[in-house]
Amino acid sequence: MATYGKFAMTVSPIKVSAETKELIRVAAALLNCGQSELVGRAVGEYTQRHADELRAGIAGASAALALGDNAAIAYLGGEEVETLNRVTGDQPSG
């Protein structure tokens, strides 16, 4: 198990395109770091830069969960809950 910052990591592969893999390989070599370190740093920077979008996504998911199963399923499927209710024959509560 390796550590990254204050977090312990287990190693597991991720699937990327051949083009992305080559970019990672070259960038890591140029920056004199490991490929996993480069990917970790990149994801860290990305999540920091997109923190507002991530928070909005969490808020949307939380709101959908609070509205019940159909709302949560509709949210995950990118549909309106009314469409799902119509398809399933469910009536909205309240």
ABEGO torsion letter per residue (X at the ends): XBBBEABBBBBBBBBBBAAAAAAAAAAAAAAGBBAAAAAAAAAAAAAAAAAAAAAAAAAAAAAAAAAEAAAAAAAAAGBBAAAAAAAAGBBBBX
